[in-house]
Amino acid sequence: MKLGEEVLKILNKVYEPDRMIETTFKRYDLAFKTDEAGRPILLFMGQRDESGQIKGERYARRLKLGPDGEIIKDHWENKGKAS
Protein backbone atom coordinates (compact mmCIF):
# COMPACT_ATOMS: atom_id res chain seq x y z
CA MET A 1 0.00 0.00 0.00
CA LYS A 2 1.33 3.43 -0.96
CA LEU A 3 0.94 6.41 1.37
CA GLY A 4 -1.62 8.94 0.19
CA GLU A 5 -1.31 12.72 0.06
CA GLU A 6 -3.50 13.22 3.16
CA VAL A 7 -1.32 10.91 5.27
CA LEU A 8 1.83 12.59 3.94
CA LYS A 9 0.44 15.95 5.11
CA ILE A 10 0.35 14.55 8.65
CA LEU A 11 3.85 13.09 8.30
CA ASN A 12 5.42 16.26 6.86
CA LYS A 13 4.73 18.23 10.05
CA VAL A 14 7.34 18.66 12.78
CA TYR A 15 6.48 17.14 16.16
CA GLU A 16 8.14 16.78 19.54
CA PRO A 17 11.64 15.25 19.12
CA ASP A 18 12.37 11.59 19.99
CA ARG A 19 8.77 10.61 20.77
CA MET A 20 6.20 8.05 19.69
CA ILE A 21 3.11 9.92 18.49
CA GLU A 22 -0.24 8.10 18.26
CA THR A 23 -3.21 9.42 16.28
CA THR A 24 -5.97 8.28 13.94
CA PHE A 25 -6.65 9.00 10.29
CA LYS A 26 -10.02 8.01 8.80
CA ARG A 27 -10.33 4.29 9.63
CA TYR A 28 -6.62 3.78 10.43
CA ASP A 29 -4.67 4.04 13.65
CA LEU A 30 -1.27 5.68 13.17
CA ALA A 31 1.79 5.55 15.40
CA PHE A 32 5.04 7.16 14.36
CA LYS A 33 8.43 7.74 15.92
CA THR A 34 10.18 11.07 15.49
CA ASP A 35 13.89 11.78 15.16
CA GLU A 36 15.96 14.34 17.12
CA ALA A 37 14.61 17.14 14.87
CA GLY A 38 10.96 16.11 15.36
CA ARG A 39 10.47 14.65 11.85
CA PRO A 40 8.54 11.34 11.65
CA ILE A 41 10.91 8.54 10.59
CA LEU A 42 9.05 5.29 11.39
CA LEU A 43 5.31 4.74 10.81
CA PHE A 44 2.92 1.98 11.84
CA MET A 45 -0.45 2.18 10.07
CA GLY A 46 -3.39 -0.18 10.55
CA GLN A 47 -5.86 -1.26 13.24
CA ARG A 48 -4.98 -1.26 16.94
CA ASP A 49 -5.68 -4.55 18.71
CA GLU A 50 -6.79 -5.11 22.32
CA SER A 51 -3.19 -5.07 23.59
CA GLY A 52 -2.48 -1.68 21.96
CA GLN A 53 -0.31 -2.96 19.11
CA ILE A 54 -1.02 -1.84 15.55
CA LYS A 55 -1.66 -4.61 13.03
CA GLY A 56 -1.07 -3.41 9.49
CA GLU A 57 1.86 -1.93 7.57
CA ARG A 58 5.24 -0.58 8.66
CA TYR A 59 7.01 2.25 6.82
CA ALA A 60 10.47 3.79 7.21
CA ARG A 61 11.48 7.23 6.00
CA ARG A 62 14.70 7.82 4.07
CA LEU A 63 15.97 11.35 4.50
CA LYS A 64 19.09 12.68 2.82
CA LEU A 65 20.21 16.06 4.11
CA GLY A 66 22.59 18.50 2.47
CA PRO A 67 25.61 20.09 4.18
CA ASP A 68 23.57 23.03 5.45
CA GLY A 69 20.62 20.90 6.64
CA GLU A 70 18.26 21.20 3.65
CA ILE A 71 16.39 18.06 2.61
CA ILE A 72 17.73 16.62 -0.67
CA LYS A 73 15.74 13.36 -0.71
CA ASP A 74 12.64 12.39 1.25
CA HIS A 75 11.10 8.96 0.63
CA TRP A 76 8.84 6.56 2.57
CA GLU A 77 9.49 2.82 2.06
CA ASN A 78 7.02 0.05 2.88
CA LYS A 79 8.87 -2.42 5.11
CA GLY A 80 6.10 -5.01 5.26
CA LYS A 81 3.62 -6.17 7.86
CA ALA A 82 3.50 -4.74 11.36
CA SER A 83 2.32 -7.07 14.08
Secondary structure, DSSP 8 states (H G I E B T S, - for coil): ----HHHHHHHTS--STT-EEEEEETTEEEEEEE-TTS-EEEEEEEEE-TTS-EEEEEEEEEEEE-TTS-EEEEEEEEEEEE-
